[in-house]
Amino acid sequence: MSNFDWLDLDAKLLRLLVTVVDTGSITGAAQRLGVTQSAVSHLLDKLRGITGDALFTKSGRGIVATARAQVLAERARELLGDLERFAQAEQFDPANWQTTFTVAANDFQRDALLPLLMQRLRQLAPGVSLRVIASDVPTPEMLRQQQCQLIISPRPPEGADILQKRLFADRYRVFYDPAVRVAPRTRKDYLAAEHVTVLYTPQRALDLDQHLLNKGIARHFRVTVPGFAGLASFVRGTELLTTVPGLLRDHLMRGLADAEVPVPCPVMPMYMIWHLRHQQDAAHRWLRGQIEDVARPLGERT
């Protein structure tokens, strides 16, 4: 039985628990919170006294959360959200907003959109920090369990409590190294080449790859990588091709040439996705508006 009163709990302790669970490290939590390691250890001891659980155990050079800590951290995320909405009350001023906002995005969405969002936040909401996690193939549970507050993805997960809005659509382009080869001009050239593509899981290829395969357009994939960031290294200096969204030319595919794909391709839509609980939240609505603003010029360029 705990000797501590549950009234000793406050938002700082809840945030500490969530941060240590997320970072898996006393040092990492201290750095993220801007406090000393001894302060984190002291507050963890206080939490252990309140909960009656060890909360974390050593694992190699780091620590791992106990099952109890994982459950408590999920509840803490909900309580912190409730407290934040309580504090905002009727009025919301982004200049005074202090939070870490978690966005799930893969490397394409991350590099094309989120740096532009961060530039805007630094001007309008300097107290907001962005935490970006990989979305891979996004699921409703990522939002329901509050692993993130927003997802940016071409694949909105389904659910009656999951909301979405289309931000823009990008056109696919075929990228190649102009120092090694010329662009494939015909379907025959394209299919005769070897390709590099992204494969998130053995069962989940890019939507484009599945679309072309369903149309009977079979390519020879010499290399598959788990994200867009790995493509350019395999294309550069070789005759390999990769077919990806054209906006990648500005960052991950910089230095490679691109051309129109010589087979019919659909466009690739991009959505922001959030949970119903945030629909009327003033801060969340404001941030969604900022994302729409920075995404609009990207859609105009495609």
C-alpha positions in Angstrom: 0.0 0.0 0.0 1.4 3.4 -1.0 2.3 5.9 1.8 1.8 8.8 -0.7 -1.4 10.6 -1.2 -2.7 10.5 -4.8 -3.3 14.2 -4.5 0.5 14.5 -4.7 0.1 13.9 -8.5 0.4 16.9 -10.8 0.8 17.6 -14.5 4.6 17.7 -14.1 4.7 14.2 -12.7 2.4 12.9 -15.5 4.5 14.6 -18.2 7.6 13.1 -16.6 6.1 9.5 -16.7 5.2 9.9 -20.4 8.6 11.4 -21.3 10.6 8.6 -19.6 8.4 6.0 -21.3 8.8 7.7 -24.7 12.6 8.1 -24.4 13.4 4.9 -22.6 16.2 6.8 -20.8 16.7 9.0 -17.7 19.2 11.1 -19.7 16.9 11.5 -22.7 14.0 12.5 -20.5 16.1 15.0 -18.6 17.3 16.6 -21.9 13.7 16.7 -23.4 12.3 18.3 -20.2 15.3 20.6 -19.6 16.1 19.4 -16.1 18.9 17.4 -14.5 19.1 13.6 -14.4 18.9 13.7 -10.6 15.7 15.7 -10.8 14.2 13.0 -13.0 15.3 10.3 -10.7 13.9 12.1 -7.7 10.5 12.6 -9.3 10.4 8.9 -10.5 11.0 7.9 -6.9 8.0 10.0 -5.9 5.9 8.4 -8.7 6.9 4.9 -7.5 5.8 5.8 -4.0 2.4 7.0 -5.3 1.8 4.1 -7.7 3.4 1.3 -5.7 5.2 0.0 -8.8 8.8 0.0 -9.9 7.7 1.6 -13.2 11.0 1.0 -15.0 13.6 -1.8 -14.9 17.1 -1.9 -16.3 17.6 -3.4 -19.8 21.1 -3.3 -21.2 22.3 0.3 -21.0 18.8 1.7 -20.9 15.6 1.1 -19.1 12.2 -0.3 -20.1 8.8 0.5 -18.7 6.9 -2.1 -16.7 3.5 -3.2 -17.9 1.9 -1.0 -15.2 3.9 2.0 -16.4 2.8 1.5 -19.9 -0.9 1.5 -18.8 -0.3 4.6 -16.6 1.5 6.4 -19.4 -1.5 6.0 -21.7 -3.8 7.3 -19.1 -1.4 10.2 -18.3 -1.5 11.2 -22.0 -5.3 11.5 -21.8 -5.1 13.5 -18.5 -2.5 15.9 -19.9 -4.7 16.5 -22.9 -7.7 17.2 -20.6 -5.6 19.6 -18.5 -4.4 21.4 -21.6 -7.9 21.9 -22.8 -9.0 23.0 -19.4 -6.3 25.6 -19.2 -7.2 27.0 -22.7 -10.8 27.3 -21.7 -12.7 29.6 -24.2 -9.7 31.5 -25.6 -6.7 30.1 -27.3 -3.5 32.1 -28.0 -0.9 30.2 -30.0 1.8 32.6 -28.8 1.3 31.2 -25.2 0.8 27.6 -26.2 3.3 25.3 -24.4 3.3 21.7 -25.6 5.0 18.9 -27.5 2.8 18.0 -30.5 3.4 14.5 -31.9 2.9 13.9 -35.6 3.2 10.5 -37.3 4.7 10.8 -40.8 7.0 8.8 -43.1 10.2 10.4 -44.6 8.4 11.9 -47.6 5.8 13.7 -45.7 8.3 14.6 -42.9 10.7 16.3 -45.3 8.2 17.9 -47.7 5.8 19.3 -45.1 7.0 19.4 -41.5 10.0 21.6 -41.8 7.7 24.3 -43.3 5.3 23.8 -40.4 8.1 24.1 -37.9 9.2 27.4 -39.5 5.7 28.8 -39.0 5.5 27.5 -35.4 8.7 29.2 -34.4 7.1 32.5 -35.5 3.6 32.0 -34.3 3.8 29.5 -31.4 7.4 29.4 -30.1 6.4 27.3 -27.1 5.4 24.4 -29.4 7.9 21.6 -30.0 7.3 19.0 -32.7 7.9 15.3 -32.1 7.9 13.2 -35.3 7.4 9.5 -35.3 7.3 7.0 -38.2 3.8 6.3 -39.4 4.7 3.3 -41.6 1.2 1.9 -42.5 -0.9 4.0 -40.1 -3.6 2.5 -37.9 -6.5 3.9 -36.0 -4.9 2.7 -32.7 -2.1 5.3 -33.2 -4.7 8.0 -32.7 -7.0 6.2 -30.3 -4.1 5.3 -27.9 -2.7 8.8 -28.4 0.7 7.6 -29.7 0.3 10.8 -31.8 -2.1 13.7 -32.2 -2.0 13.8 -36.0 -1.0 11.6 -38.9 0.2 12.8 -42.3 -0.3 10.0 -44.8 -1.6 9.0 -48.2 -3.4 6.1 -46.5 -6.0 7.2 -44.0 -6.9 4.4 -41.6 -10.6 3.7 -41.3 -12.8 4.2 -38.3 -16.0 6.0 -37.3 -13.9 8.1 -34.8 -11.1 8.9 -37.3 -11.3 12.1 -39.3 -9.3 13.2 -42.4 -8.8 16.1 -44.8 -7.0 16.0 -48.1 -4.1 18.4 -48.3 -2.8 18.0 -51.8 -2.1 15.4 -54.5 1.3 14.8 -56.1 2.2 13.3 -59.4 4.6 10.3 -59.8 7.9 10.8 -61.6 10.6 8.4 -62.6 14.0 9.4 -61.1 17.4 8.3 -62.6 21.1 9.3 -62.5 21.7 11.4 -65.7 25.4 10.7 -65.5 24.8 7.0 -66.1 21.7 6.8 -68.2 18.9 8.6 -70.1 15.3 8.7 -69.0 13.1 5.8 -70.1 11.0 7.2 -72.9 8.8 4.3 -73.7 6.9 1.6 -71.8 9.4 -0.9 -73.2 12.4 1.0 -71.9 10.7 1.4 -68.5 9.9 -2.3 -68.1 13.3 -3.4 -69.4 15.0 -1.5 -66.6 15.7 -2.6 -63.0 14.0 -0.6 -60.3 14.3 0.4 -56.6 11.2 0.8 -54.5 9.8 1.1 -51.0 8.4 -1.9 -49.1 7.1 -1.0 -45.6 6.3 -4.6 -44.7 6.4 -7.8 -46.7 2.6 -7.5 -47.2 2.4 -3.7 -47.9 3.9 -2.2 -51.0 3.6 1.3 -52.2 0.1 2.0 -53.5 1.6 2.8 -56.9 3.4 -0.5 -57.1 0.3 -2.4 -56.3 -1.7 -0.3 -58.8 0.7 -1.0 -61.6 0.8 -4.7 -60.8 -3.0 -4.9 -60.8 -2.8 -3.4 -64.3 -0.5 -6.1 -65.5 2.6 -3.8 -65.4 5.3 -5.9 -63.8 8.7 -4.4 -63.1 11.9 -6.1 -61.9 12.8 -4.7 -58.5 16.5 -5.1 -57.9 16.3 -3.4 -54.4 13.6 -2.7 -51.9 14.1 -0.4 -48.9 11.9 0.4 -45.9 11.6 4.2 -46.6 12.0 6.8 -49.3 15.2 8.0 -47.7 17.0 4.9 -48.9 16.2 5.2 -52.6 18.6 7.8 -53.9 21.8 6.0 -52.7 20.9 3.0 -54.8 19.9 5.0 -57.9 23.0 7.3 -57.8 25.8 5.9 -59.9 23.7 3.1 -61.4 21.2 2.5 -64.2 18.4 1.8 -61.7 15.1 3.7 -61.8 12.8 4.6 -59.0 9.2 5.9 -59.4 8.1 8.1 -56.5 6.2 11.4 -55.9 7.7 14.3 -57.8 8.0 16.6 -54.8 10.9 14.4 -53.6 13.1 16.1 -56.1 13.4 19.0 -53.6 15.0 17.0 -50.8 15.4 13.2 -50.8 16.0 12.9 -54.5 18.0 16.1 -54.9 20.8 15.7 -57.5 18.9 13.1 -59.6 17.0 13.8 -62.8 13.3 13.0 -63.2 11.0 12.5 -66.1 7.4 11.6 -66.8 6.6 8.0 -66.1 6.0 6.3 -69.5 3.0 4.2 -68.2 -0.3 5.6 -66.8 0.0 6.4 -63.1 -2.6 7.7 -60.6 -1.8 10.7 -58.5 -0.8 10.3 -54.9 -3.1 12.1 -52.4 -1.9 13.3 -49.0 -4.1 13.6 -46.0 -3.9 14.8 -42.5 -5.8 12.5 -40.1 -6.9 13.0 -36.5 -9.1 11.6 -33.8 -12.7 12.8 -33.2 -11.7 13.8 -29.7 -9.6 16.7 -31.1 -12.2 17.9 -33.7 -13.4 20.9 -31.6 -10.2 21.5 -29.7 -9.1 25.1 -30.3 -5.4 24.4 -30.3 -5.7 21.3 -32.6 -7.9 23.2 -35.0 -5.4 26.0 -35.1 -2.5 23.7 -35.9 -4.5 21.8 -38.6 -5.1 25.2 -40.2 -1.3 25.9 -40.2 -0.7 22.6 -41.9 -3.2 23.4 -44.6 -1.6 26.7 -45.2 1.9 25.3 -45.6 0.6 22.4 -47.7 -1.3 24.6 -50.2 1.7 25.7 -52.2 2.9 22.1 -52.5 -0.3 21.2 -54.2 0.0 24.1 -56.6 3.4 23.0 -57.7 2.4 19.5 -58.8 
